[in-house]
């Protein structure tokens, strides 16, 4: 079993350079599937490479199964890494590629053969064992790279954007295979790096969303840690709220009119709206941002309480749903509304949008979320 702990971990590439990783504190439980996600430059791969031992830790401690591994070489950490680029030896067959790591470790032939055959069967590669990588598709090559990691029976699996070189259909298929793999190998922890929030939401037991740019220095590297549904329904900040969810959350400027322990009145786009949010730490009249997800807004009749008038400026018809782009007025951002099926609305049509009070998010002037008291969907 392989619990991984980051304790005040920092990474700076030179004394003059800004911190790439700042004050990372995180625990990944044994057997957990943890996904590092965030925009480019946030340090996802750097944090992963620090677990592997491919990057030095500038300060702080990293523990695997209770053992401090800061100075432990990669070969002794009990980790296996799957790279974005596959990193297969072109002159070796699939069988030889998968067996190579065990040969280097000095394992006997019988164990190597058994491990390779077991991994090949798990990943549906048995019929490909004698082929060279050039005779494989991209998805098959990625499965070979995963199989090479499996045969080593590591304590920790590390995946560095393993699906980014695959086309859309193969990404979905391989994502399902990785999810099944995690269920079969329940004892090993998995850390998976991606910039794709769909991969993060569908694969993770725990998501670690990383800050970027100036937010790293101000707030530390980790923006929020939690289950996918926690980050979706209870984002800790405006940054998290806008990153998680596709299309992203609509955000409108406003100010607080009144607040109570679990209720707030706000003015947005010239309208008064109620929110089931505890906004008492914002001063009356104070600036705030109101957020509401595109799928939470509803088309209603004019005059409906808690609604805003707008005009449709563009429509995207996706088949199972349609996205309406709605203008609320001069100086306000265009918002997105997701409706089921094919939209009946027309470009230029005036519409009314309800923002349900229990689905509204409020953020203070610093972009930090006010508390929402709601039950999370399972």
MONORGI-V884687 format. One record per pair of residues at least 6 apart in sequence whose ideal C-beta (glycine too) atoms are under 6 Angstrom apart, sorted by the first residue. I is the first residue (numbers start at 1). J is the second residue. Records with the same first field share a line. If there is no record, write none. Layout:
BEGIN
I = J / J
END
This chain:
BEGIN
1 = 30
2 = 30 / 64 / 65 / 155 / 156 / 189
3 = 29 / 30
4 = 28 / 64
5 = 27 / 63
6 = 24 / 26 / 62
7 = 60 / 61
8 = 23 / 60
9 = 24 / 57 / 60
10 = 19 / 21 / 22 / 58 / 59 / 60
11 = 20 / 21 / 46 / 58
12 = 19 / 58
20 = 43 / 46
21 = 43 / 46 / 47 / 221
22 = 216 / 220 / 221
23 = 220
24 = 221 / 222
28 = 34 / 189
30 = 189
31 = 186 / 187
32 = 189 / 205 / 206
33 = 182 / 190 / 204 / 205
34 = 191 / 206
35 = 192 / 200 / 203 / 204 / 207
36 = 44 / 47 / 193 / 208
37 = 194 / 200 / 209
38 = 44 / 209 / 210
39 = 212
41 = 212
42 = 210 / 212
43 = 210 / 221
44 = 193 / 210
45 = 160 / 193
46 = 55
48 = 158 / 160 / 193
49 = 55
50 = 57
52 = 74 / 79 / 81 / 158
53 = 74 / 77
57 = 70
61 = 68
62 = 69 / 70
69 = 77
78 = 154 / 155
79 = 154 / 156 / 158
80 = 149 / 152 / 154 / 157
81 = 158
82 = 145 / 146 / 149 / 159 / 162
83 = 160
84 = 160 / 161 / 164
86 = 141 / 145
88 = 97 / 133
89 = 97
90 = 133
93 = 130 / 132
94 = 128 / 129 / 131 / 144
95 = 116 / 129
97 = 144 / 148
98 = 116 / 147 / 148 / 151
99 = 112 / 116
101 = 152
102 = 112 / 151
115 = 151
116 = 151
119 = 147 / 150 / 151
120 = 126 / 129
123 = 143 / 147
125 = 143
133 = 141
138 = 166
139 = 166 / 170 / 174
142 = 162 / 174
149 = 157
156 = 189
157 = 188 / 190
158 = 191
159 = 192
160 = 193
161 = 193 / 194
163 = 171 / 174
179 = 203
182 = 190
194 = 200
197 = 244
200 = 207
201 = 228
204 = 228
207 = 228 / 231
208 = 225
209 = 223 / 224 / 240
210 = 221
211 = 219 / 221 / 223
223 = 239 / 240
224 = 231 / 236 / 240
229 = 376 / 377
231 = 244
232 = 244
233 = 376
235 = 241 / 369
236 = 369
237 = 367 / 368 / 369
238 = 289 / 363 / 367
241 = 249 / 291
242 = 248 / 249
245 = 293
247 = 294 / 336
249 = 291 / 293
250 = 292 / 335
251 = 289 / 291
252 = 268 / 290
254 = 266 / 267 / 268 / 288 / 290
255 = 267 / 285 / 287
256 = 266 / 279 / 282 / 284 / 286 / 288
257 = 265 / 267
258 = 265
259 = 279 / 280
262 = 278 / 373
264 = 275 / 277 / 279
265 = 274
266 = 273
268 = 290
269 = 308 / 328 / 329 / 332
271 = 308
273 = 306
274 = 306 / 357
275 = 357 / 360 / 362
276 = 357 / 358
277 = 362 / 370 / 372
278 = 370 / 371
279 = 362 / 370
282 = 288 / 364
287 = 365
288 = 362 / 364
289 = 363
291 = 361
292 = 355 / 360
294 = 336 / 337 / 338
295 = 338
296 = 359
297 = 337 / 353
298 = 354
299 = 351
300 = 307 / 352 / 354
302 = 352
304 = 354
306 = 354 / 355 / 357
307 = 352 / 353 / 354
308 = 328 / 353
309 = 352
310 = 326 / 327 / 328 / 351 / 353
311 = 327 / 350
312 = 324 / 326 / 345 / 347 / 349
313 = 325 / 327
314 = 325
315 = 324 / 343
316 = 323
317 = 342
321 = 338 / 340
322 = 339 / 343
323 = 336 / 338
324 = 337
325 = 334 / 336
326 = 335 / 337
327 = 334
358 = 374
362 = 370
363 = 369
END
